[in-house]
């Protein structure tokens, strides 16, 4: 669960173009 929080902050810091891709990965991780 700690990694999810870290990733959330990470993709928030990244550009919008990369944010969309990170969000998809975050959603996939949450589903799993």
Secondary structure, DSSP 8 states (H G I E B T S, - for coil): -HHHHHHHHHHHHS-HHHHHHHHHHHHHHHH-
